[in-house]
Amino acid sequence: MISRRAFVGSLTGGLLAAPLIGGCRQQARKVYHVGFLSAGLSSEFSQQGTPVQSFLEGLRDLGYVEGRSLVMEYRVAEGHPDRLPELAADLVRAHVDVIVTAGTPATYAAMQATKSIPIVAAAGSLVEKGIVASLARPGGSVTGVSFQNPPALKLYQLLKEAAPRVTRGIFLYDPDSSPRDTAERALSRANAANVEWQSVVLRDDPHGVTRAFAEFKPGTNGLVLDNSTSTILVADQICNLALQRHLPTIGLYGRFSKAGCLMSYSEDVQQMYRLAAGLVDKILKGAKPADLPVEQPTKFELVINLKTAKALGLTILPALLARADEVIQ
């Protein structure tokens, strides 16, 4: 039989211990909410090698487990960048701990939606676009990984190496996602490759690709693509139309070669998004974006589509094939 004094003592002890036990459990069960904002397609998220999969792999390597220590909040515009501001606002309302943005339009939308939630941006030329103050000290609430892109001259040279007969080409780009002097720099580097190039803007409308191709001057026999979100979203249209026109085409992202363009040369996207995961980890542990240097690429990948080369009547030299990181048969 338990005495009244023993019962009260055990009850009091239990009440005193409860907050401590509860606090330990609460600390052990800390769950972080990470927002992922993209203008892309949600159907691509489940595929291996996509940015979001690489990002999740990076987080898993750092010990985060979805459903236990991590909850992902995806907001995807499904190819309609105009939806990004509302989707970004929705992430703010969800009180996420950090927002990861894929591409320049998504980054701008997140920056407009919040000044307090940390943002880890994965986009091109972050300094040139005014997204961060500098690579070493970003300042503000944004840091990230900056796709600086390989030197444009390298793209022209690779295209010429694969298709030596290219003498008149097109640089297709989205001015809203590019630094102001993009067209001028592309032209000067094209001239260095001894090719006559024309810069053509890709308009953000349902007929943007068709209208852009209609601007190509007679005799065009080569095409270089920028790495903007808008261009990537219509990769299938661009590559299909380029193949119909027998235009050897090189893009700044593996998505283009896989969509049927001749080749692509760009940063290792999987590596870049794993670096983004590392920045998210540091922010969740208390670091401020302003003090986290922007990560830059250390590896580039060359992908060649041999099926497209055959359709174009091109024979890719063994020396170029040997340098490719991936060859699509």
Number of C-alpha atoms within 10 A of each C-alpha: 3 6 8 9 9 10 11 11 12 12 12 12 11 12 11 11 12 12 12 11 12 11 12 11 11 12 10 11 12 11 17 18 20 21 25 24 26 28 25 22 13 16 9 13 16 10 11 11 13 15 20 23 18 22 25 19 17 23 23 14 13 12 12 18 14 15 10 12 14 18 16 15 16 18 21 23 20 15 18 16 20 14 16 25 19 15 23 28 15 16 25 19 10 13 13 19 19 22 29 29 27 23 23 25 23 30 27 18 21 29 22 12 20 16 12 13 19 25 27 27 31 27 24 23 20 26 16 15 17 10 23 24 17 16 19 14 15 21 18 17 19 28 33 31 25 21 21 16 18 14 11 18 18 14 24 28 18 18 23 18 15 23 23 11 13 21 16 19 24 26 24 24 23 21 18 17 22 18 17 12 10 17 19 11 13 22 20 13 19 24 13 13 18 14 20 16 24 19 18 20 18 24 18 15 10 9 10 16 20 14 15 16 18 11 13 19 13 8 10 18 20 26 26 24 24 24 22 22 24 27 25 22 18 16 23 18 16 25 25 14 17 20 19 11 14 17 22 26 30 28 27 25 25 23 18 27 28 19 19 25 31 32 33 27 24 22 21 17 22 19 19 25 27 22 23 27 25 18 27 27 18 13 18 15 9 9 14 17 25 19 15 19 18 26 19 17 18 9 11 14 17 22 26 28 21 21 16 23 22 13 12 17 11 16 11 16 11 8 9 13 16 10 13 15 12 17 17 14 10
